[in-house]
Amino acid sequence: MFDSCDFLLGKDQSIVIVIPAHLPKAETYTVSLTDHDITFRADHENIAEIKYDNGEVFKRIAGHTQVGLVEYPPYGKFPDCITQIAYVEVRRAV
């Protein structure tokens, strides 16, 4: 569905993920992350997997149970609010 995303970092360890697409309709969204990749799910379906290498992003997302998502498709107007909320699932290698 998309192969990149951006992060808005705020005060007090806050973070919002900016998605370059409209998400499919779903009851729940989940962001599942390791320290090297993020998988986005709509209900139980994987819709995107993105590699990243940023310890600060991992720490901020992993420190929350939910994260705000902003759907910002290419050439669209940037929304003035968070458009979806996703649950956070942290996966760690053992």
HUDAQUI-V49639 format. One line per field, one symbol per residue. ss: DSSP state (@ for helix, = for strand, . for the rest). burial: 1 if it has 24 or more other C-alpha atoms within 12 Angstrom, else 0. Layout:
ss: ???
burial: ???
//
This chain:
ss: ....=====.....=====.........=====...======..=======...@@@@@@@@...======............=======....
burial: 0100111000000011111110100000111111101111110000111100000011011101011111110000000000011111110000
//
